[in-house]
């Protein structure tokens, strides 16, 4: 039996006198204080049976307009599943039923929703198998609907999510991910309208980890194709994502320089084919510290240089700069969770904006850490011509304890 406790707190502020959420759509600045408490029990009954329970409590204070579903959850189960399995180290199979956290690959498609205060959970079934060098997961899930009370979360019966995800190591420290993911949303909203979305995603990812002891190249390349139906229309969408980095662990500060370059398809409503890419359930802070308020990876092109260093006394510091454009001039700008922020039609400009940001983290000891984030999203021509277009200013202070 094993157990652990995690506490994290965040003091965050978005906006100042001129700079507000979603470039001026909300007529106020916003500051708030978040707390997250998590505690789990992992119990093994011999070698083939296991139960796992993880509690979560997310609290929000001082936010103008009150907490959003991603901000507050008094108390609930983040995960609670029962597992049975059999096999050896080379070939094995496990079956899980209950509530699950889902994290795969880089988090661009399936993640626990890192960034917001309340993490995402899924209810359903999962089969995990090891077949030689392959580890393969198959699952059928519904995402949880977030409610603020005590043990009142329930699966969203308007959304079905299923898939198969396989991972295997290759030579020279390479890892290959391949997957098929299916999504059925009874009511999905895009720039062209609202309808039932049945979407299938087929993709692959090739990655090499960051160098640890000697200088070396790391990368993370991913591409996928989406097809299906949206109401009476077809779906044809795609994305290609890349991150390439080089770390110098033998130099002072052990710097790592990297750059992301991503593109995802947008829509042309004049056709009978929805072209808007759907990132499914992505990790918000994959796209920077402005994940909960800035534009997401839908109908976009971005270039994202980044540098990170290791300082004395267990300090790390990083700086990045994101530049973003629309892939289709006939589609709008969407948030990371997938809802439309700015519809198309008011501007023919492609440039959405750019955002410098920095992060400093101090690992005080094995259990305690502190972190500070700061970023500014400078509105580009499309944002300025489509709405008030004010810049978005964000900072956050974090503290966490884990044992």
N, C-alpha and C positions, 0 to 999 in steps of 0.2 A: 504494500500500500504506500502510495506517495501523495503528498499534498504540497501546494504552493500558494502564495498570496502575492498579488500585484496591486500596488496603489499608484495612481498617477493623477496629477493635477495640472490644469492648464489655465493660465490667465491670458486671455486673448482680447484683442481689440481690432476691429475692422473700421477703417475710415478716420477722417478728421473733419475739420470744418468744411472742406471742399470735396473730400474723397469718401464715397459711400459705397455700400454693397451694390454689386451689379452695375457699377458705373453710374449711379445716381437714380436707379429705379426706386430705392427706398430713401425717403427724404430725411435720413438721420444717420449719424454715426452709431456704431454698435460696439460695446465692450461687455465681456462676460467672463465668468469663472466656471470652469468645468472640473469635476472630480470623477475618477473612474476607479472602482474597487473590483477586483476579481480574485476568486479563490477556487481551487479545484481539488478533487479527490480522484485518484487513479488506483483502482483496486483490481488485482489479478487473482483469480481463483485457479491456481495451478498454472499450466502452460498454455491452455487453449481457450479460457474464458476470461473476460475482462469487463468491467464497468467503469465508466468515466463520467464525472459530473463536474461542471464548471459554472459557478455563479457569477453574475455581473451586476453591478450597481453603478449607474452613471447619473451624476447630479449636476444641475446647471443653475447658476445664480446670476442675476443682474442683467440678463439679456433683454434688450428692448423688444417688445412683442412677445416675450415668453420663450421658453425652450422649444426647439423643433424636435421632431421624432429622433433625429440623429444626435440630439444633445442630452436627452434625459430618459432614464429608465430606472425607476426606483429599485426594483430587484426582480431578477428573472434568471433563467437558465441560458447561459451562452452556449453550452454544449451539454448533452446528456444522452449517452448512447450505451447500448449493450452489444458486446462483440463476442463472437465465437469463431474459432479458426483451427486449422490443422496444417501439417506439412513440416518441411525442414528448412534449412537456411537457403536452399537453392530453388525449391518449388514449394509454394505455400498459398493458402487462400484464407481470407477473413471476411466475415459478414457482419455489418454494423446496421443497427436500426435505432432511430431516435433523432436527436438534434445534433447538428454538426457545424463546426467551422470548416470553411472551404478555402484553401490556398493552393494555387498551382502556378508553376513557372515564375515569371517576373511579377505576377499580379496584375498584368494589364487587362485580363479578362475575368479572373475569378480570384477574389480576395476577401478578407474579413472587413473590408472598408476601413483600412488604416487611415487615420487623419481625423475624422469626426470622433466625437466622444463615445458614442454607442456603436459597438461592432455589429456586423451583420451575421445572422445565423440562418441555417437551412434545416428544414424538417424532412425526413425521408429515409432512404435506404442507400447503403454503399457497399460494394464488394471490392475488396483490395486483394490483389494477387501478385505473387512473384513467380515469374516464369523465366528461368535462366537469368540473363542480365536485365530483363524487362521488369519494371514495376508498373502494374496496370490497375487503374481505378475505374469502376463503372458505377454510376449513381443515377438515382431518380429522386428529385428534391422539389420542394416549394420554399421560396424565401419567406422568412418571418416578417409579419407586419409589426412594426415597432409601435408599442403603446407605452405611455409613461408610468403606468401603475405597477402593482405587485403581481408577478406571475400571470400577466394578462396577454403576453405575446401569443400569437397564433399563426399558423401558416396562411399565406396569401393564396386563396383558392382560385384567384384569377390569373395566376402565373404558374407554369410548369417548366421545370428545368431538368434536363437529363444529358448524359454524355458518357464518353469513354476517354480517358486520358492516360497515355503511356509515356514512360521515361526510361531511358537506358544510357549508360556511360559508353563513350567511344574512346578511341586512342587519343593520346596527347591532351588529356584532361578535358576533353569535349563531352558535352551532354546533349542528347537529342530528345526533344519532346514532340510527340505527335498526338493529335486529338480530334475528336468529333464532339460538338456541343449542340444541343437542341433547346430551343426556347419557344414557348407558346404564351403570349400575353393577350388576354381577352380584349383589353383596351389599351392600345399603344398610341402615343401622340408624337407626330413629327411635323415638320414645317408644312407638309402638304395636307395634313388632317389627322383624324383619329380613326382607328380601325383595329381589327384583330391581326396580330402579328404572329406568324409561325416562321421561325428563322432557324436555319441550319448553318453551322460554322465548321469548316474543316481547315486545319492549320498545322504548322510545324514551327519549332523553335530550335535553334542551335546556339549553344552558349559555352563560354570558357570563363572560369572564375577569376577574380582579381588576384594578381601575383602577391605572394606573401613574403618570400625570402630573397628573391632576386628579381631584377627588372623584367617585366614581361607584359605582353599584350593580353587584354581581356576583351570579350565582346558578348553581345546578346542580340541575336538577329531573329526576327519572327515575321511570318507572313500568313495571312488566312483569307479565305474566300467565304462569302455568305450568300445563301440563296434561300428561297421560300416564297411566302405570300404575305401581302398586307392588304386586307380587304379583298377587292377584286384585282389588285395589282400584283405583279411579281416583285421579288426582292433580288437584287444583284448588287452586292456591296463587297468591299475589300479593305484591307489595311496592310501596310508594310512598316515595320518598326525596327530601329537599329540603335544600339549603343556600343561605341567603340572606345576603349580606354587603354591607358598605359600607366603603370605604376612604377615608381623608383624607390623601392623599400630600403636601398642602401644609402640613399641621400638623406641629408638632414630634412626633417619634417615629413619624410616619406611621401612626397606629393604624388597624386594621381590626377592625370588630365584625361578628360573624356568628353564625348559629344554624342548627343542623341539626335537622330533625324527620323522623323515619323511622317506618315501621310495616311489619311483615311478618307474614304469616298464620301461625297455629298450627293444630294438629290437634284434632279431636274424634273419638276412637277409637270412639265409639258408631255412627258412620256408616261407609259403605263407600267413603269418599273421604278420601284423605290430604290434609290441608290445610297441612302443614308446608312453608314456603318453604325452598328450597335456594339458598344464595348462590353455589354452584358453586366457584370458585377465587378468593376475594376477597383484597384487600390488607388484611392484619391491622391495620396502624396507621391505617387509615381510621377505625377505631372507638376510637382513643385509645391511649395508651402501654401499657395493660394487655392488648394484643391477644393475647399468647400464653397468658394465664392467665384473662382475664375472659370474660364472656358475649359471644356473637356475635350477628349480625343475623338470628336465626331465632326465630320466635314472639316478637316483641318490639315494643315501642313505646318510642321514646326522644326526649328533648329534649336538645339539646347546644349550649349557648351557648359562645362562644369569642371571645377577644380576643388580638390579636397586635400587637407594636410593633417598630420598628427603633431600636436604641440606637446611640450612637457606637461607633466602632472596629469596625464590621462585626458588631455583636452584634444578635441578634434574641431576643425573649422572647415567650412566649405562655402563656395560662392558659385552661383550659376546665373544664367541669363537665357530666358526663353523668348523666342520670336515666333509669332503665330500668324498664319494666313488661312483663309477659307479655301478649300479644295474646289468647291462648286460655288459660283456666284449666285446661283438660284436657290441655295439652301442657307439656313440661318446658322446662328452660333448657339451651341448647346452647353449645358453644365456637365461636370464629370458624371453625376448620376444619370444623365440622359435627357433631362427636360430642356425645352427650348427657352433660351434666355432672350435672344433677339431674333425675330423672324426676318426672312429675306424680303426685299422689295423697297426698302427706303434708301438703299445705297448700292451702287455697283462696285464699290471698293473691295479689294481682296484682303488688305492688311487689317488684322484684328487688333494687334498690339504687341507690346514686349514687356517683359517683367524681369528685372534683376532681383535676386534674393540671396540671403545668406543664412547660415545656420551654424551655431556654436554649441557643442555638447561637452559636458564634463562628467566623466564616470568617476565619482568621488571614491567609491569602493565597489566591491563585488555586488552590493545590493542597491546603492543609492546613485541616482543620476539627475543631472539638471541640463536643460536645453533651452536655447533662445532662437527664435526664427524671426526674420524680418523680410518683407518683400513689398514692392510697389508694382502694380500693373498699370502701365501707361497706355491709355486708350489709343488705338489706331484709327485710321480714317473711317473704316466701316462703323466702328462703335460711335465715333463722334457724329457721323452723319445720320445714324439711326436713332439716337436717343440723347439724353443729356451728355453722355460721354465723359463723365468725370473720371479721374484716375482713382484706382483702388489701392489703399494703403493698409497693410496688415502687419501686425506683430503679435507674437505669442511667447509666453514663458511657460516652461514645463518643468515638473519635478516628478520623479518616480522612485518607488522602492519595490524591490522584488527579492524573495528568498525561496 
